[in-house]
Amino acid sequence: MQIQQLVNGGEPKEPDYRIEG
């Protein structure tokens, strides 16, 4: 599984990370 951090204009969204598998 790969964990990618989502960055929105420097502000973390909710959820701030998504898990793709």
PyMOL Python script that loads the backbone (N, CA, C, O; Angstrom):
from pymol import cmd

cmd.read_pdbstr("""\
ATOM      1  N   MET A   1       0.849  -1.204   0.000  1.00  0.00           N
ATOM      2  CA  MET A   1       0.000   0.000   0.000  1.00  0.00           C
ATOM      3  C   MET A   1       0.883   1.253   0.000  1.00  0.00           C
ATOM      4  O   MET A   1       1.963   1.283   0.591  1.00  0.00           O
ATOM      5  N   GLN A   2       0.390   2.264  -0.674  1.00  0.00           N
ATOM      6  CA  GLN A   2       1.132   3.514  -0.725  1.00  0.00           C
ATOM      7  C   GLN A   2       0.362   4.609  -0.002  1.00  0.00           C
ATOM      8  O   GLN A   2      -0.841   4.776  -0.201  1.00  0.00           O
ATOM      9  N   ILE A   3       1.071   5.346   0.834  1.00  0.00           N
ATOM     10  CA  ILE A   3       0.423   6.440   1.562  1.00  0.00           C
ATOM     11  C   ILE A   3       0.838   7.774   0.947  1.00  0.00           C
ATOM     12  O   ILE A   3       2.019   8.119   0.939  1.00  0.00           O
ATOM     13  N   GLN A   4      -0.130   8.514   0.437  1.00  0.00           N
ATOM     14  CA  GLN A   4       0.165   9.804  -0.170  1.00  0.00           C
ATOM     15  C   GLN A   4      -0.400  10.927   0.686  1.00  0.00           C
ATOM     16  O   GLN A   4      -1.568  10.899   1.074  1.00  0.00           O
ATOM     17  N   GLN A   5       0.446  11.920   0.978  1.00  0.00           N
ATOM     18  CA  GLN A   5      -0.023  13.052   1.770  1.00  0.00           C
ATOM     19  C   GLN A   5      -0.595  14.102   0.825  1.00  0.00           C
ATOM     20  O   GLN A   5       0.053  14.511  -0.139  1.00  0.00           O
ATOM     21  N   LEU A   6      -1.817  14.529   1.118  1.00  0.00           N
ATOM     22  CA  LEU A   6      -2.444  15.543   0.282  1.00  0.00           C
ATOM     23  C   LEU A   6      -2.158  16.923   0.856  1.00  0.00           C
ATOM     24  O   LEU A   6      -2.443  17.203   2.021  1.00  0.00           O
ATOM     25  N   VAL A   7      -1.583  17.787   0.003  1.00  0.00           N
ATOM     26  CA  VAL A   7      -1.277  19.137   0.457  1.00  0.00           C
ATOM     27  C   VAL A   7      -2.137  20.123  -0.315  1.00  0.00           C
ATOM     28  O   VAL A   7      -2.065  20.193  -1.542  1.00  0.00           O
ATOM     29  N   ASN A   8      -2.950  20.883   0.405  1.00  0.00           N
ATOM     30  CA  ASN A   8      -3.827  21.853  -0.232  1.00  0.00           C
ATOM     31  C   ASN A   8      -3.401  23.260   0.160  1.00  0.00           C
ATOM     32  O   ASN A   8      -3.822  23.782   1.192  1.00  0.00           O
ATOM     33  N   GLY A   9      -2.555  23.875  -0.682  1.00  0.00           N
ATOM     34  CA  GLY A   9      -2.098  25.231  -0.388  1.00  0.00           C
ATOM     35  C   GLY A   9      -1.297  25.282   0.898  1.00  0.00           C
ATOM     36  O   GLY A   9      -1.236  26.319   1.558  1.00  0.00           O
ATOM     37  N   GLY A  10      -0.680  24.162   1.257  1.00  0.00           N
ATOM     38  CA  GLY A  10       0.119  24.116   2.473  1.00  0.00           C
ATOM     39  C   GLY A  10      -0.717  23.736   3.679  1.00  0.00           C
ATOM     40  O   GLY A  10      -0.180  23.486   4.759  1.00  0.00           O
ATOM     41  N   GLU A  11      -2.055  23.690   3.497  1.00  0.00           N
ATOM     42  CA  GLU A  11      -2.914  23.302   4.617  1.00  0.00           C
ATOM     43  C   GLU A  11      -3.429  21.885   4.409  1.00  0.00           C
ATOM     44  O   GLU A  11      -4.005  21.585   3.363  1.00  0.00           O
ATOM     45  N   PRO A  12      -3.230  21.012   5.389  1.00  0.00           N
ATOM     46  CA  PRO A  12      -3.684  19.627   5.304  1.00  0.00           C
ATOM     47  C   PRO A  12      -5.202  19.531   5.304  1.00  0.00           C
ATOM     48  O   PRO A  12      -5.882  20.215   6.069  1.00  0.00           O
ATOM     49  N   LYS A  13      -5.722  18.670   4.433  1.00  0.00           N
ATOM     50  CA  LYS A  13      -7.173  18.496   4.376  1.00  0.00           C
ATOM     51  C   LYS A  13      -7.582  17.363   5.309  1.00  0.00           C
ATOM     52  O   LYS A  13      -6.732  16.718   5.923  1.00  0.00           O
ATOM     53  N   GLU A  14      -8.877  17.124   5.412  1.00  0.00           N
ATOM     54  CA  GLU A  14      -9.349  16.041   6.272  1.00  0.00           C
ATOM     55  C   GLU A  14     -10.051  14.998   5.422  1.00  0.00           C
ATOM     56  O   GLU A  14     -11.102  15.295   4.854  1.00  0.00           O
ATOM     57  N   PRO A  15      -9.510  13.781   5.309  1.00  0.00           N
ATOM     58  CA  PRO A  15      -8.270  13.383   5.965  1.00  0.00           C
ATOM     59  C   PRO A  15      -7.044  13.963   5.272  1.00  0.00           C
ATOM     60  O   PRO A  15      -7.089  14.223   4.069  1.00  0.00           O
ATOM     61  N   ASP A  16      -5.950  14.173   6.001  1.00  0.00           N
ATOM     62  CA  ASP A  16      -4.748  14.765   5.429  1.00  0.00           C
ATOM     63  C   ASP A  16      -3.930  13.714   4.692  1.00  0.00           C
ATOM     64  O   ASP A  16      -2.926  14.041   4.059  1.00  0.00           O
ATOM     65  N   TYR A  17      -4.351  12.454   4.770  1.00  0.00           N
ATOM     66  CA  TYR A  17      -3.637  11.411   4.049  1.00  0.00           C
ATOM     67  C   TYR A  17      -4.627  10.380   3.537  1.00  0.00           C
ATOM     68  O   TYR A  17      -5.660  10.120   4.154  1.00  0.00           O
ATOM     69  N   ARG A  18      -4.287   9.798   2.395  1.00  0.00           N
ATOM     70  CA  ARG A  18      -5.158   8.779   1.820  1.00  0.00           C
ATOM     71  C   ARG A  18      -4.343   7.516   1.578  1.00  0.00           C
ATOM     72  O   ARG A  18      -3.171   7.584   1.207  1.00  0.00           O
ATOM     73  N   ILE A  19      -4.973   6.362   1.792  1.00  0.00           N
ATOM     74  CA  ILE A  19      -4.272   5.094   1.612  1.00  0.00           C
ATOM     75  C   ILE A  19      -4.805   4.387   0.368  1.00  0.00           C
ATOM     76  O   ILE A  19      -5.996   4.095   0.263  1.00  0.00           O
ATOM     77  N   GLU A  20      -3.893   4.118  -0.575  1.00  0.00           N
ATOM     78  CA  GLU A  20      -4.297   3.417  -1.787  1.00  0.00           C
ATOM     79  C   GLU A  20      -3.694   2.019  -1.765  1.00  0.00           C
ATOM     80  O   GLU A  20      -2.499   1.862  -1.513  1.00  0.00           O
ATOM     81  N   GLY A  21      -4.507   1.010  -2.024  1.00  0.00           N
ATOM     82  CA  GLY A  21      -3.986  -0.350  -1.988  1.00  0.00           C
ATOM     83  C   GLY A  21      -4.668  -1.209  -3.016  1.00  0.00           C
ATOM     84  O   GLY A  21      -4.357  -2.395  -3.133  1.00  0.00           O
TER      85      GLY A  21
END
""", "prot")
cmd.dss("prot")
cmd.show_as("cartoon", "prot")
cmd.util.cbc("prot")
cmd.orient("prot")
